[in-house]
Amino acid sequence: MVTAAQPLSPPAVPNRRVPAVRHLGPNWYACVMGTAIVGTAGAALPWQVPGLRAVCTAVWALSLVLLAVLLVARSLHWLHHRDQARAQLLDPAAAPFYGCLAMALLAVGSGALTVGRDWLGTSAAVALDAVLFTAGTVVGLAAAVAVPYLMAVRHRTEPGQASPVWLLPLVAPMVSAAVGPLLVPHLPPGQPRETLLLACVAMFGVSLFATLVTLPVIFGRLLTGGPLPLALTPSLFLVLGPLGQSTTAVGKFADVAPGVVPGPYAEGFGVLAVLYGVPVMGFALMWLCLAAAHVVRARREGMGFSMTWWSFTFPVGTCVTGAEALARRTGLAVYDGLTVVLYAGLVAAWAVAAVHTARGVVSGALLAGPRPAPGAPRPATARTT
């Protein structure tokens, strides 16, 4: 006799459509961010070698391709696996990664003007950056409000669960603040340029003060709750994001302010770039050492590869661009040297993360769903008896 078990529920049918993207979360945009920053940061190094800019442009082009692929894949995810997408949005561990979408758009957009114009031409690069900057800023500001709101009214978290991942939606407006000044010279003189510049300053404030009230919670949890779980340990590098990106932002403000805002304010931006950037970069280097020590410890205890390893890329890249800004403002060779050292670490981290990710995608391990807990009942399937 042959019998067939009835389907558990009708919604199971759509889940079989495009199954490869069912567990593709917003954290995958970190690949785009990390790749784009390798190209844009490398183009501004103080010591250039022949062919470096072409390589940086090629890396940026790769980030553009990755962004396009992920946008399509995530659209399919929402179309065919809406239950999983909603579950991720309501998961306090996954929801903050929606800030990565905004930062991926912004990172690729800024790269279009930094290096992409070599291949695209200035007009096309400006148009591409304008579109991605606008979309990334809107998404970033929405995430900066929506994710903390969901954490307050829907998510259930406790102080012991505080994680550097909480910073992701909060740092997105800071990325807008840092890359927005690239578009200022391409706007008509007068109010359009000043409006964009001051809007970037406002977003700098949004992200800075949100970070200032969140970072003590994360630092306190680390000191009182012990080390993070092994798989989450690389996320400690995420703290570098708002530090390096804010230093980059004030440097960009100082670069474009002359002729855009009145003289005293333009001079003030130049002063702010140094008086703010130097101490913040100092704290960033302290945190870099602390985070690296935790990672070494976790690695010795058996920490394997996971997508959190992309935390080693974009946050470190923001420190590279921050150090570049300080080198331009101060003229100190020590910041030139710091820029090169940090960039070397960035490239090494990106290479390791990229190779492991490619292997995981080819094998299917990174796109597979979570394994059921030992002893958990298996779902009913058709059977013959």
N, C-alpha and C positions, 0 to 999 in steps of 0.2 A: 504494500500500500504506500502511496506517495502522498504526502501532505506538505503544505507550505504555510509557514507562519505569516500572519497578516502584518502589513507594515505598521510600525509603531505609531507613526503620525504622518499626515500628508506633507508637512514641511520638509520631510527628509528627501523628497524628490529633487527640489531645486539644488540641494546641497551637492548633488552628484554632477552638477554643471560646473565646468572649470574648477575641478577640485584642487588644482595646484595652488590657487590663490586663497583658499579658505582661511588659512592661518597666516596670511601675509599681513602683518600689522603695520601701523604707522612708523614703527621704529626703523623700518627699512629705509626711510628717507635719510637716515644717518649716513648711509653709503654715499648718497649724492653730496651731502654737506662735506664729508671728509674728503671726497675726491675733488670737489670744486676748490676747496681752500688750498689744496696742494698746488693747483695751478696759479691761483691769484697771489698767494703768498710768495711763491717762488719768483714771480715776475718782478717783485720789488726788492729782492735781496740787494744788499749794498755792493756785493762783489759778484758780477755777472761773468759767466763763462760762455764761450761760443756754443750756440745751439740750445741754451737753457730756455730761452723764451719760447722757442718753437716746441720744446717738450712740454712746457707749461701750458701752452695753447692746446696741444693735443690732449693733455690731461683734462683741461676744462671741457673740451669737446666731448670727451668720454662722460663727464658729469652731466652734460646736456642730454646725451643719449640715455643715460641711466634715469634721469628725471622723466623723460618722455615715456620710457618703458614702465616705470613705477606708477606714473599717473594713470596709464591705461590699466595696469594690473590692479591698482587700488580701486579704480572705477568698476572693474569686473567684480572685485571683492564686494563692494557695496551693492551691486546689482544682483548678484547671484547668492550672496551669503550675508544678507542683511542681519540675520540673527546674530552671527558671529561679530559683525561690525558693531552692532549695538552693545553686545556684551563687552567688547573692547572699550567702547566709549564709557561704559559704566564701571569699568575695572580700574580702581585707583592706581594699579601698577602699570596700566597700559595707556590710560587717557592722557597723561602728560606728554606722551610722544606725539600727540597731534601738533605740538609746537615744532616738531621736526619738519613737517610739511612746509610751514611758513619759511623756516630757515633754509630749506633746500631751494625753494623758489628764489629767495633773496641771494643766496650764495651763487647760484648759477647766473642770475641776472647781473650781479656785480662783476662776475667774471667775463661777461660779454663785453663790458666796457674796458676792463683791465687788460685782457689778453685776446678775447674773442674778436675784437675789432680788426686784428691783424688779418683774419681770414674772412670776416663778414663784411668789413667796411664800417666806417663810423656810423653812417645813417642806420643801417640794419642793427648794429650793436645797440645804439641808443633806443631804437624801437623795441628790441627784445628786452632790454633792461627795464624800460618803462613799464612794459606789460607785466613782467615777472615781479618788479618792485611793487607795483600796485596790488597785484594779487597776493604776494607774500605779506605785505603790510596789513591788508584787510584780514587775512587768515590769522596772522600773528596777533593782532589786537583782539580779534574774536577769541582766540585760544587763551590769551592772557586773562580774559574775563570769564569765559565759559568753564575752563578747567578748574580754577579755584572755586567757582560757584558750585560745580558738581561735587567737588571734594567736600564742600561745606554742607550741602543739602542731600546728596545721594550716596556718596562714598562713605564708608565707615572706616576711618583710620585712627590709629592711636599714636601717641608721641614716639613710641618705640619703633614705629614703622616709617618714620621720616627718612626720606631718601633724596640724594642729589637729583634724581629724576624729576622731582618737583620743580626744579629750576627751568626745565625745558620750555614750558609755555611762557615763562616770565622773561626769558632772555631773548625771545623772538623780536619784541619791539626794539631791543638794543641792537640787533643785527640790522633792522631797518634804519636805525639812527646812524649806524656806521657806514652803510652803503648808499644811503640816500644822497649824501653830498656829492657823489659822483655824477648825479644828474643835474645838479645846480647850474653848472656852466652851460648846459644845453637848453636852459629855459630862457625866455626873454628877460632882459635886465629889468630891475625894479622889483615890484611886489611879488611876481611869481618866484623869483630866486630867493628873496628873503622869506617868503611864506614857507617854501620847502625846507630851507635851512632851519628855521625856528620850529617847524613841525618835527624835524629830526631831533632837535634839542628837547622838545616835549616828550618824544618817545624815549629818549635817553633817560629822562626823569621817571617815566612810567616804569621802565625796567629796573632802574637803579634802586628806587625806593621799595619796589616789590621784592627785589633780591635782598635788600638790607633787612627786611623783616622775616625773610624765609631762611637765610643762611644761618642765623644763630640757632634755629631749630635743628637744622641738619648737623651743625657742628656739635651742639649739645647732645644729640642722639649718639653721635660717634664717640664722644668722650664718656658718656654714662651708660650706653647700651652695648659697648664693645664693638668689635669689627663687624662690617657688613657681611652677609652671606657671600661665599666665594664667588658665585656667578655675578653678583652685583658690585663686587669690589672695583672693577674698572670704572663704574659710574662716578667714583670720587673725582675723576678728571673733569666731570661736567662742571664743577665749581669754577674751573678756569675760564669757562665760556663768558660769563658776565664780566669777569675781571679783565681778560684780554680784549674782549669786544668793546668794553667801555673806554679802555685806553686808546683803542683804535679810533673810536668815535670822536673823542675830544681832539685827537690829532687831525681828523678829517675836517672837523668844524674850523679849526685854526687855518687849515689849508685854503678853504674856500671863502672864509668870512671877509677878507679884504675886498672892498668894492661891492659887497652884498649887504652888509650892515654898516651903520655909522662907525667912524674910526675908533672911538673909545671901546665899543663892543668888540670890534675886530681884534684890537690889541688884547682885550680881556680873554678872548678865546685862545690866543697864543699863550698867555700866562696860565690859563686853566690846563692846557695840554700838558704842561710840564708839572705844575704843582699838584694836579690830580694824577697824572699818569705815572710819575715816579714812585710814589708810595703804593699805589695799587699794583703796579708791576712787581714791587718788592713782596707784597703779600701773595701775589700769584706764584712767585718762585718758591716761597715758603710752602704754599699748598701743593705745588708740584712735587716737592721733595717728600711731603707727608703722604700724598697719594701714591707716589712711586714705591715708598716703603711698604704700604699696605698691599700693593699689587705683588711685590716680591714675596711677601709673606704668604699671600693667597696662592701664588704659583707654587711655592714650596709645599703647600698643603694639598695640591692637586687641582687647582683651578684650571679647567679646560676652556677651549674656545667657545664663545657665544657671541651673539650680536652686540653685547655690551662692549666688546673690544673696540668698536668704532668710537667709543668715548675717548680713545687715545688720539683721535685725529682732529676733528674740528675744534675742540677746545684748545688744544695745543696750537693749532693754526691761528687762532685769534691772538694768542700770546706772541706768535711770530709777527703778525701785522701790528700788534701793539708795540713791540720792541722796534719795529721799523719806524713807526711814527715817532717814538722817543729819539731814535737815532737822527732823524731829520730835524727835530726841534732842538736838540741839545748839541748835536755835532760830536758827541762822545763816541770814541772808537769802541768802548766797552759794550755799547748797545748794538753796534754793528756785529761784534763777535757773538753777543747773545742771540741775535737774530739768526745767524748762520747755524749755531749749535742747536737752537730750538727747531729750525727747519730740517736739519739732518734727522733729529728725532721724529719729527712729523712724517717725513718720507719713509723712514724705517717702519713706523707704526702703521702707516697706510698700506705699505707693501704686505706686511704680515696679515693685517685684517682682510685685505683684498684677496689674497691667496686662499686663506681659510674659508672666506665667504664663497668664492668660486667653487671650491671643492664641495662645500655643503650644498650649494645649489645643484651642482651636477649629480651628486649622490642622492639628493632629495631629502637629506637629513634636516636641513634648515627650514624646509617648507612643510615638513610633516607635522601633524598635530601632536599635542602632548600625550605621552604614554600613559595609559591607565595605571592607577596605583595597584601594587601587588594585591591580589585577592579581590579586586573589584569585579563585579559581574560583567560579563561581556554582553553586548547588545544582541537581541534576538535576530536570527537570520533564517533564511529558507533552509530546510533540511529534508533529507529523505530517510524514511524508516522502513 
